[in-house]
């Protein structure tokens, strides 16, 4: 099982929407990917509740059966549309992909 975790710090003013509005839009768009990308085994998106300067605003937790499935997800046209949105609204991005071996 491959776990894919991404955290974003959003721009506080992108000239169009407030950060919270962008966070909600990003959450909705990412969660909808499960409907069109069958390689996604599990996906959830959380919005930060803490006000720390060290906090990210949005976190993605997702699971895939293999690195090949993760690659399919990352290159899927619907995912690429979300990537375009992220590029508009995110100031920072951190990602961790790791393998979890279950008994």
N, CA, C and O atoms as a Tinker XYZ file with bonds, in Angstrom:
   412  protein
     1  N      0.856000   -1.182000    0.000000    73     2
     2  CA     0.000000    0.000000    0.000000    64     1     3
     3  C      0.895000    1.236000    0.000000    63     2     4     5
     4  O      1.820000    1.340000    0.806000    81     3
     5  N      0.618000    2.163000   -0.901000    73     3     6
     6  CA     1.341000    3.426000   -0.977000    64     5     7
     7  C      0.462000    4.517000   -0.368000    63     6     8     9
     8  O     -0.699000    4.685000   -0.740000    81     7
     9  N      1.045000    5.245000    0.569000    73     7    10
    10  CA     0.339000    6.376000    1.172000    64     9    11
    11  C      0.939000    7.658000    0.613000    63    10    12    13
    12  O      2.156000    7.828000    0.550000    81    11
    13  N      0.052000    8.547000    0.214000    73    11    14
    14  CA     0.421000    9.809000   -0.442000    64    13    15
    15  C     -0.186000   10.938000    0.388000    63    14    16    17
    16  O     -1.405000   11.082000    0.472000    81    15
    17  N      0.694000   11.737000    1.001000    73    15    18
    18  CA     0.242000   12.826000    1.859000    64    17    19
    19  C      0.800000   14.133000    1.314000    63    18    20    21
    20  O      1.995000   14.253000    1.043000    81    19
    21  N     -0.090000   15.110000    1.159000    73    19    22
    22  CA     0.311000   16.420000    0.657000    64    21    23
    23  C     -0.282000   17.482000    1.580000    63    22    24    25
    24  O     -1.435000   17.382000    1.998000    81    23
    25  N      0.519000   18.498000    1.891000    73    23    26
    26  CA     0.040000   19.633000    2.680000    64    25    27
    27  C      0.315000   20.924000    1.922000    63    26    28    29
    28  O      1.381000   21.100000    1.332000    81    27
    29  N     -0.653000   21.813000    1.947000    73    27    30
    30  CA    -0.509000   23.096000    1.280000    64    29    31
    31  C     -0.734000   24.241000    2.251000    63    30    32    33
    32  O     -1.621000   24.189000    3.104000    81    31
    33  N      0.070000   25.261000    2.110000    73    31    34
    34  CA    -0.158000   26.554000    2.740000    64    33    35
    35  C     -0.682000   27.424000    1.610000    63    34    36    37
    36  O     -0.023000   27.575000    0.582000    81    35
    37  N     -1.858000   27.993000    1.796000    73    35    38
    38  CA    -2.482000   28.759000    0.721000    64    37    39
    39  C     -2.106000   30.229000    0.780000    63    38    40    41
    40  O     -1.781000   30.768000    1.837000    81    39
    41  N     -2.159000   30.862000   -0.387000    73    39    42
    42  CA    -1.974000   32.307000   -0.453000    64    41    43
    43  C     -3.122000   32.934000    0.326000    63    42    44    45
    44  O     -4.271000   32.517000    0.186000    81    43
    45  N     -2.822000   33.913000    1.128000    73    43    46
    46  CA    -3.868000   34.525000    1.941000    64    45    47
    47  C     -4.764000   35.442000    1.122000    63    46    48    49
    48  O     -5.921000   35.665000    1.477000    81    47
    49  N     -4.239000   35.967000    0.043000    73    47    50
    50  CA    -5.060000   36.791000   -0.848000    64    49    51
    51  C     -4.572000   36.562000   -2.260000    63    50    52    53
    52  O     -3.522000   37.070000   -2.654000    81    51
    53  N     -5.331000   35.800000   -3.018000    73    51    54
    54  CA    -4.929000   35.519000   -4.399000    64    53    55
    55  C     -5.545000   36.521000   -5.373000    63    54    56    57
    56  O     -5.442000   36.357000   -6.588000    81    55
    57  N     -6.181000   37.552000   -4.836000    73    55    58
    58  CA    -6.788000   38.565000   -5.685000    64    57    59
    59  C     -8.198000   38.230000   -6.123000    63    58    60    61
    60  O     -8.881000   39.068000   -6.711000    81    59
    61  N     -8.648000   36.997000   -5.840000    73    59    62
    62  CA    -9.986000   36.588000   -6.254000    64    61    63
    63  C    -10.783000   36.074000   -5.058000    63    62    64    65
    64  O    -11.870000   36.575000   -4.770000    81    63
    65  N    -10.245000   35.081000   -4.365000    73    63    66
    66  CA   -10.957000   34.437000   -3.265000    64    65    67
    67  C    -10.139000   34.484000   -1.979000    63    66    68    69
    68  O     -8.911000   34.563000   -2.016000    81    67
    69  N    -10.816000   34.434000   -0.866000    73    67    70
    70  CA   -10.144000   34.330000    0.422000    64    69    71
    71  C     -9.587000   32.924000    0.574000    63    70    72    73
    72  O    -10.060000   31.993000   -0.078000    81    71
    73  N     -8.578000   32.765000    1.436000    73    71    74
    74  CA    -7.920000   31.472000    1.620000    64    73    75
    75  C     -8.904000   30.379000    2.035000    63    74    76    77
    76  O     -8.825000   29.263000    1.522000    81    75
    77  N     -9.821000   30.669000    2.943000    73    75    78
    78  CA   -10.771000   29.653000    3.388000    64    77    79
    79  C    -11.669000   29.202000    2.239000    63    78    80    81
    80  O    -11.965000   28.014000    2.111000    81    79
    81  N    -12.093000   30.127000    1.420000    73    79    82
    82  CA   -12.921000   29.784000    0.259000    64    81    83
    83  C    -12.125000   28.901000   -0.708000    63    82    84    85
    84  O    -12.660000   27.932000   -1.247000    81    83
    85  N    -10.863000   29.230000   -0.925000    73    83    86
    86  CA   -10.015000   28.409000   -1.790000    64    85    87
    87  C     -9.783000   27.029000   -1.182000    63    86    88    89
    88  O     -9.756000   26.032000   -1.904000    81    87
    89  N     -9.616000   26.962000    0.133000    73    87    90
    90  CA    -9.417000   25.678000    0.808000    64    89    91
    91  C    -10.634000   24.784000    0.617000    63    90    92    93
    92  O    -10.493000   23.598000    0.322000    81    91
    93  N    -11.810000   25.337000    0.781000    73    91    94
    94  CA   -13.038000   24.560000    0.594000    64    93    95
    95  C    -13.186000   24.075000   -0.844000    63    94    96    97
    96  O    -13.591000   22.937000   -1.083000    81    95
    97  N    -12.859000   24.937000   -1.794000    73    95    98
    98  CA   -12.938000   24.558000   -3.213000    64    97    99
    99  C    -11.943000   23.438000   -3.507000    63    98   100   101
   100  O    -12.278000   22.473000   -4.194000    81    99
   101  N    -10.732000   23.563000   -2.992000    73    99   102
   102  CA    -9.706000   22.546000   -3.201000    64   101   103
   103  C    -10.146000   21.213000   -2.610000    63   102   104   105
   104  O     -9.974000   20.168000   -3.237000    81   103
   105  N    -10.708000   21.245000   -1.414000    73   103   106
   106  CA   -11.207000   20.026000   -0.759000    64   105   107
   107  C    -12.246000   19.325000   -1.637000    63   106   108   109
   108  O    -12.162000   18.118000   -1.864000    81   107
   109  N    -13.209000   20.080000   -2.121000    73   107   110
   110  CA   -14.268000   19.516000   -2.964000    64   109   111
   111  C    -13.696000   18.916000   -4.241000    63   110   112   113
   112  O    -14.048000   17.799000   -4.619000    81   111
   113  N    -12.822000   19.651000   -4.898000    73   111   114
   114  CA   -12.254000   19.183000   -6.169000    64   113   115
   115  C    -11.426000   17.911000   -5.976000    63   114   116   117
   116  O    -11.513000   16.989000   -6.788000    81   115
   117  N    -10.634000   17.855000   -4.922000    73   115   118
   118  CA    -9.802000   16.671000   -4.683000    64   117   119
   119  C    -10.669000   15.470000   -4.338000    63   118   120   121
   120  O    -10.451000   14.380000   -4.868000    81   119
   121  N    -11.637000   15.648000   -3.469000    73   119   122
   122  CA   -12.484000   14.522000   -3.063000    64   121   123
   123  C    -13.266000   13.948000   -4.241000    63   122   124   125
   124  O    -13.544000   12.749000   -4.265000    81   123
   125  N    -13.621000   14.771000   -5.207000    73   123   126
   126  CA   -14.361000   14.287000   -6.380000    64   125   127
   127  C    -13.510000   13.398000   -7.282000    63   126   128   129
   128  O    -14.052000   12.667000   -8.111000    81   127
   129  N    -12.187000   13.450000   -7.135000    73   127   130
   130  CA   -11.319000   12.611000   -7.952000    64   129   131
   131  C    -11.582000   11.125000   -7.730000    63   130   132   133
   132  O    -11.353000   10.317000   -8.630000    81   131
   133  N    -12.057000   10.760000   -6.547000    73   131   134
   134  CA   -12.350000    9.348000   -6.254000    64   133   135
   135  C    -13.437000    8.795000   -7.171000    63   134   136   137
   136  O    -13.527000    7.582000   -7.362000    81   135
   137  N    -14.252000    9.665000   -7.732000    73   135   138
   138  CA   -15.332000    9.221000   -8.619000    64   137   139
   139  C    -14.845000    8.903000  -10.025000    63   138   140   141
   140  O    -15.513000    8.178000  -10.762000    81   139
   141  N    -13.677000    9.441000  -10.407000    73   139   142
   142  CA   -13.213000    9.265000  -11.788000    64   141   143
   143  C    -11.866000    8.558000  -11.915000    63   142   144   145
   144  O    -11.455000    8.206000  -13.021000    81   143
   145  N    -11.174000    8.347000  -10.790000    73   143   146
   146  CA    -9.865000    7.691000  -10.837000    64   145   147
   147  C     -9.928000    6.429000   -9.980000    63   146   148   149
   148  O     -9.781000    6.504000   -8.760000    81   147
   149  N    -10.145000    5.269000  -10.604000    73   147   150
   150  CA   -10.347000    4.035000   -9.840000    64   149   151
   151  C     -9.126000    3.568000   -9.056000    63   150   152   153
   152  O     -9.261000    2.747000   -8.149000    81   151
   153  N     -7.946000    4.066000   -9.381000    73   151   154
   154  CA    -6.731000    3.661000   -8.661000    64   153   155
   155  C     -6.693000    4.200000   -7.226000    63   154   156   157
   156  O     -5.906000    3.723000   -6.409000    81   155
   157  N     -7.526000    5.175000   -6.919000    73   155   158
   158  CA    -7.588000    5.723000   -5.558000    64   157   159
   159  C     -8.292000    4.711000   -4.666000    63   158   160   161
   160  O     -9.464000    4.394000   -4.875000    81   159
   161  N     -7.567000    4.206000   -3.669000    73   159   162
   162  CA    -8.154000    3.255000   -2.718000    64   161   163
   163  C     -8.856000    3.987000   -1.574000    63   162   164   165
   164  O     -9.879000    3.528000   -1.067000    81   163
   165  N     -8.301000    5.120000   -1.178000    73   163   166
   166  CA    -8.875000    5.932000   -0.101000    64   165   167
   167  C     -8.385000    7.360000   -0.300000    63   166   168   169
   168  O     -7.239000    7.590000   -0.686000    81   167
   169  N     -9.272000    8.313000   -0.031000    73   167   170
   170  CA    -8.874000    9.714000   -0.132000    64   169   171
   171  C     -9.660000   10.531000    0.886000    63   170   172   173
   172  O    -10.865000   10.351000    1.058000    81   171
   173  N     -8.952000   11.428000    1.551000    73   171   174
   174  CA    -9.627000   12.375000    2.440000    64   173   175
   175  C     -8.836000   13.675000    2.438000    63   174   176   177
   176  O     -7.617000   13.685000    2.272000    81   175
   177  N     -9.556000   14.758000    2.626000    73   175   178
   178  CA    -8.959000   16.088000    2.639000    64   177   179
   179  C     -9.413000   16.787000    3.904000    63   178   180   181
   180  O    -10.605000   16.826000    4.207000    81   179
   181  N     -8.465000   17.336000    4.639000    73   179   182
   182  CA    -8.785000   18.053000    5.867000    64   181   183
   183  C     -8.391000   19.510000    5.765000    63   182   184   185
   184  O     -7.392000   19.862000    5.138000    81   183
   185  N     -9.199000   20.355000    6.397000    73   183   186
   186  CA    -8.906000   21.783000    6.480000    64   185   187
   187  C     -8.423000   22.084000    7.888000    63   186   188   189
   188  O     -9.031000   21.644000    8.864000    81   187
   189  N     -7.350000   22.819000    7.997000    73   187   190
   190  CA    -6.728000   23.107000    9.277000    64   189   191
   191  C     -7.655000   23.893000   10.206000    63   190   192   193
   192  O     -8.352000   24.818000    9.788000    81   191
   193  N     -7.638000   23.498000   11.465000    73   191   194
   194  CA    -8.445000   24.188000   12.477000    64   193   195
   195  C     -7.568000   25.019000   13.413000    63   194   196   197
   196  O     -8.086000   25.860000   14.148000    81   195
   197  N     -6.252000   24.800000   13.402000    73   195   198
   198  CA    -5.331000   25.517000   14.284000    64   197   199
   199  C     -4.828000   26.775000   13.593000    63   198   200   201
   200  O     -4.713000   26.817000   12.368000    81   199
   201  N     -4.536000   27.779000   14.370000    73   199   202
   202  CA    -4.085000   29.043000   13.800000    64   201   203
   203  C     -2.591000   29.256000   13.853000    63   202   204   205
   204  O     -2.137000   30.393000   13.726000    81   203
   205  N     -1.812000   28.214000   14.034000    73   203   206
   206  CA    -0.364000   28.344000   14.158000    64   205   207
   207  C      0.280000   28.806000   12.858000    63   206   208   209
   208  O     -0.164000   28.435000   11.771000    81   207
   209  N      1.316000   29.606000   12.972000    73   207   210
   210  CA     2.047000   30.043000   11.783000    64   209   211
   211  C      2.780000   28.879000   11.111000    63   210   212   213
   212  O      3.193000   28.988000    9.956000    81   211
   213  N      2.939000   27.771000   11.830000    73   211   214
   214  CA     3.631000   26.593000   11.307000    64   213   215
   215  C      2.666000   25.605000   10.654000    63   214   216   217
   216  O      3.096000   24.573000   10.137000    81   215
   217  N      1.390000   25.904000   10.673000    73   215   218
   218  CA     0.371000   24.993000   10.143000    64   217   219
   219  C      0.227000   25.123000    8.638000    63   218   220   221
   220  O      0.426000   26.191000    8.059000    81   219
   221  N     -0.125000   24.006000    8.024000    73   219   222
   222  CA    -0.588000   24.035000    6.638000    64   221   223
   223  C     -2.088000   24.322000    6.683000    63   222   224   225
   224  O     -2.724000   24.153000    7.723000    81   223
   225  N     -2.646000   24.751000    5.568000    73   223   226
   226  CA    -4.077000   25.060000    5.510000    64   225   227
   227  C     -4.919000   23.861000    5.088000    63   226   228   229
   228  O     -6.056000   23.701000    5.532000    81   227
   229  N     -4.349000   23.021000    4.224000    73   227   230
   230  CA    -5.076000   21.883000    3.662000    64   229   231
   231  C     -4.144000   20.677000    3.662000    63   230   232   233
   232  O     -2.955000   20.796000    3.365000    81   231
   233  N     -4.704000   19.503000    4.001000    73   231   234
   234  CA    -3.933000   18.264000    3.932000    64   233   235
   235  C     -4.716000   17.221000    3.137000    63   234   236   237
   236  O     -5.932000   17.089000    3.276000    81   235
   237  N     -3.990000   16.491000    2.308000    73   235   238
   238  CA    -4.545000   15.376000    1.549000    64   237   239
   239  C     -3.912000   14.099000    2.065000    63   238   240   241
   240  O     -2.690000   14.000000    2.172000    81   239
   241  N     -4.753000   13.116000    2.386000    73   239   242
   242  CA    -4.288000   11.780000    2.742000    64   241   243
   243  C     -4.937000   10.824000    1.755000    63   242   244   245
   244  O     -6.162000   10.783000    1.636000    81   243
   245  N     -4.117000   10.055000    1.047000    73   243   246
   246  CA    -4.675000    9.113000    0.077000    64   245   247
   247  C     -3.851000    7.833000    0.046000    63   246   248   249
   248  O     -2.682000    7.813000    0.432000    81   247
   249  N     -4.489000    6.765000   -0.425000    73   247   250
   250  CA    -3.851000    5.460000   -0.492000    64   249   251
   251  C     -4.017000    4.870000   -1.887000    63   250   252   253
   252  O     -5.047000    5.038000   -2.539000    81   251
   253  N     -2.952000    4.161000   -2.331000    73   251   254
   254  CA    -2.915000    3.526000   -3.638000    64   253   255
   255  C     -2.333000    2.132000   -3.489000    63   254   256   257
   256  O     -1.553000    1.872000   -2.573000    81   255
   257  N     -2.708000    1.248000   -4.377000    73   255   258
   258  CA    -2.240000   -0.125000   -4.306000    64   257   259
   259  C     -0.780000   -0.295000   -4.663000    63   258   260   261
   260  O     -0.142000   -1.250000   -4.222000    81   259
   261  N     -0.234000    0.626000   -5.464000    73   259   262
   262  CA     1.145000    0.499000   -5.921000    64   261   263
   263  C      1.658000    1.861000   -6.384000    63   262   264   265
   264  O      0.885000    2.806000   -6.542000    81   263
   265  N      2.962000    1.949000   -6.597000    73   263   266
   266  CA     3.533000    3.174000   -7.159000    64   265   267
   267  C      3.001000    3.421000   -8.566000    63   266   268   269
   268  O      2.828000    4.567000   -8.979000    81   267
   269  N      2.744000    2.346000   -9.294000    73   267   270
   270  CA     2.168000    2.491000  -10.643000    64   269   271
   271  C      0.780000    3.134000  -10.567000    63   270   272   273
   272  O      0.447000    3.983000  -11.395000    81   271
   273  N     -0.026000    2.739000   -9.588000    73   271   274
   274  CA    -1.357000    3.345000   -9.406000    64   273   275
   275  C     -1.232000    4.819000   -9.033000    63   274   276   277
   276  O     -2.006000    5.648000   -9.512000    81   275
   277  N     -0.264000    5.149000   -8.182000    73   275   278
   278  CA    -0.030000    6.548000   -7.817000    64   277   279
   279  C      0.365000    7.352000   -9.055000    63   278   280   281
   280  O     -0.082000    8.486000   -9.226000    81   279
   281  N      1.187000    6.780000   -9.906000    73   279   282
   282  CA     1.602000    7.446000  -11.140000    64   281   283
   283  C      0.415000    7.686000  -12.072000    63   282   284   285
   284  O      0.299000    8.752000  -12.677000    81   283
   285  N     -0.458000    6.698000  -12.184000    73   283   286
   286  CA    -1.667000    6.860000  -13.004000    64   285   287
   287  C     -2.505000    8.018000  -12.473000    63   286   288   289
   288  O     -2.966000    8.862000  -13.243000    81   287
   289  N     -2.701000    8.057000  -11.153000    73   287   290
   290  CA    -3.445000    9.138000  -10.495000    64   289   291
   291  C     -2.817000   10.492000  -10.802000    63   290   292   293
   292  O     -3.508000   11.432000  -11.195000    81   291
   293  N     -1.503000   10.585000  -10.620000    73   291   294
   294  CA    -0.834000   11.873000  -10.780000    64   293   295
   295  C     -0.881000   12.383000  -12.217000    63   294   296   297
   296  O     -0.837000   13.592000  -12.444000    81   295
   297  N     -0.967000   11.488000  -13.175000    73   295   298
   298  CA    -0.993000   11.892000  -14.579000    64   297   299
   299  C     -2.389000   11.922000  -15.184000    63   298   300   301
   300  O     -2.552000   12.281000  -16.350000    81   299
   301  N     -3.390000   11.551000  -14.408000    73   299   302
   302  CA    -4.769000   11.540000  -14.889000    64   301   303
   303  C     -5.215000   12.970000  -15.217000    63   302   304   305
   304  O     -4.914000   13.894000  -14.461000    81   303
   305  N     -5.925000   13.163000  -16.328000    73   303   306
   306  CA    -6.370000   14.514000  -16.713000    64   305   307
   307  C     -7.199000   15.221000  -15.631000    63   306   308   309
   308  O     -7.073000   16.435000  -15.468000    81   307
   309  N     -8.036000   14.496000  -14.897000    73   307   310
   310  CA    -8.828000   15.136000  -13.839000    64   309   311
   311  C     -7.929000   15.614000  -12.700000    63   310   312   313
   312  O     -8.170000   16.672000  -12.120000    81   311
   313  N     -6.891000   14.834000  -12.380000    73   311   314
   314  CA    -5.935000   15.266000  -11.351000    64   313   315
   315  C     -5.167000   16.492000  -11.840000    63   314   316   317
   316  O     -4.899000   17.406000  -11.061000    81   315
   317  N     -4.817000   16.516000  -13.108000    73   315   318
   318  CA    -4.080000   17.652000  -13.649000    64   317   319
   319  C     -4.888000   18.949000  -13.576000    63   318   320   321
   320  O     -4.313000   20.029000  -13.439000    81   319
   321  N     -6.211000   18.850000  -13.667000    73   319   322
   322  CA    -7.065000   20.039000  -13.489000    64   321   323
   323  C     -6.959000   20.565000  -12.061000    63   322   324   325
   324  O     -6.937000   21.775000  -11.839000    81   323
   325  N     -6.895000   19.651000  -11.095000    73   323   326
   326  CA    -6.736000   20.060000   -9.692000    64   325   327
   327  C     -5.346000   20.662000   -9.484000    63   326   328   329
   328  O     -5.197000   21.634000   -8.743000    81   327
   329  N     -4.339000   20.096000  -10.127000    73   327   330
   330  CA    -2.984000   20.648000  -10.046000    64   329   331
   331  C     -2.978000   22.104000  -10.506000    63   330   332   333
   332  O     -2.318000   22.945000   -9.896000    81   331
   333  N     -3.699000   22.401000  -11.563000    73   331   334
   334  CA    -3.778000   23.778000  -12.063000    64   333   335
   335  C     -4.400000   24.701000  -11.015000    63   334   336   337
   336  O     -3.937000   25.825000  -10.825000    81   335
   337  N     -5.450000   24.227000  -10.334000    73   335   338
   338  CA    -6.066000   25.011000   -9.262000    64   337   339
   339  C     -5.068000   25.232000   -8.127000    63   338   340   341
   340  O     -4.946000   26.344000   -7.614000    81   339
   341  N     -4.360000   24.182000   -7.737000    73   339   342
   342  CA    -3.368000   24.287000   -6.657000    64   341   343
   343  C     -2.328000   25.352000   -7.000000    63   342   344   345
   344  O     -1.965000   26.164000   -6.150000    81   343
   345  N     -1.858000   25.348000   -8.226000    73   343   346
   346  CA    -0.844000   26.328000   -8.634000    64   345   347
   347  C     -1.347000   27.758000   -8.504000    63   346   348   349
   348  O     -0.562000   28.676000   -8.268000    81   347
   349  N     -2.654000   27.951000   -8.656000    73   347   350
   350  CA    -3.236000   29.286000   -8.530000    64   349   351
   351  C     -3.332000   29.734000   -7.075000    63   350   352   353
   352  O     -3.121000   30.910000   -6.778000    81   351
   353  N     -3.647000   28.809000   -6.162000    73   351   354
   354  CA    -4.013000   29.210000   -4.798000    64   353   355
   355  C     -2.975000   28.873000   -3.731000    63   354   356   357
   356  O     -3.055000   29.402000   -2.623000    81   355
   357  N     -2.001000   28.009000   -4.030000    73   355   358
   358  CA    -1.054000   27.571000   -3.004000    64   357   359
   359  C      0.226000   28.396000   -3.016000    63   358   360   361
   360  O      0.764000   28.735000   -4.071000    81   359
   361  N      0.698000   28.710000   -1.812000    73   359   362
   362  CA     1.978000   29.396000   -1.652000    64   361   363
   363  C      3.098000   28.381000   -1.412000    63   362   364   365
   364  O      4.232000   28.588000   -1.844000    81   363
   365  N      2.775000   27.276000   -0.716000    73   363   366
   366  CA     3.755000   26.239000   -0.404000    64   365   367
   367  C      3.108000   24.871000   -0.513000    63   366   368   369
   368  O      1.896000   24.720000   -0.356000    81   367
   369  N      3.958000   23.860000   -0.789000    73   367   370
   370  CA     3.477000   22.489000   -0.902000    64   369   371
   371  C      4.530000   21.558000   -0.328000    63   370   372   373
   372  O      5.724000   21.733000   -0.572000    81   371
   373  N      4.089000   20.576000    0.430000    73   371   374
   374  CA     4.958000   19.518000    0.951000    64   373   375
   375  C      4.293000   18.190000    0.648000    63   374   376   377
   376  O      3.072000   18.064000    0.745000    81   375
   377  N      5.100000   17.188000    0.278000    73   375   378
   378  CA     4.537000   15.885000   -0.069000    64   377   379
   379  C      5.409000   14.777000    0.506000    63   378   380   381
   380  O      6.633000   14.895000    0.571000    81   379
   381  N      4.750000   13.695000    0.921000    73   379   382
   382  CA     5.434000   12.478000    1.356000    64   381   383
   383  C      4.691000   11.294000    0.749000    63   382   384   385
   384  O      3.473000   11.177000    0.881000    81   383
   385  N      5.433000   10.428000    0.089000    73   383   386
   386  CA     4.904000    9.163000   -0.425000    64   385   387
   387  C      5.697000    8.059000    0.256000    63   386   388   389
   388  O      6.928000    8.084000    0.254000    81   387
   389  N      5.006000    7.097000    0.835000    73   387   390
   390  CA     5.722000    6.004000    1.483000    64   389   391
   391  C      4.930000    4.712000    1.374000    63   390   392   393
   392  O      3.713000    4.710000    1.187000    81   391
   393  N      5.669000    3.611000    1.500000    73   391   394
   394  CA     5.045000    2.302000    1.428000    64   393   395
   395  C      4.734000    1.816000    2.833000    63   394   396   397
   396  O      5.572000    1.890000    3.732000    81   395
   397  N      3.535000    1.326000    3.005000    73   395   398
   398  CA     3.102000    0.782000    4.278000    64   397   399
   399  C      2.818000   -0.699000    4.074000    63   398   400   401
   400  O      1.896000   -1.071000    3.348000    81   399
   401  N      3.606000   -1.526000    4.710000    73   399   402
   402  CA     3.409000   -2.976000    4.605000    64   401   403
   403  C      2.509000   -3.410000    5.754000    63   402   404   405
   404  O      2.830000   -3.208000    6.925000    81   403
   405  N      1.407000   -3.994000    5.406000    73   403   406
   406  CA     0.451000   -4.455000    6.423000    64   405   407
   407  C      0.588000   -5.953000    6.610000    63   406   408   409
   408  O      0.891000   -6.681000    5.665000    81   407
   409  N      0.365000   -6.404000    7.823000    73   407   410
   410  CA     0.425000   -7.845000    8.129000    64   409   411
   411  C     -0.732000   -8.579000    7.526000    63   410   412
   412  O     -0.841000   -9.795000    7.682000    81   411
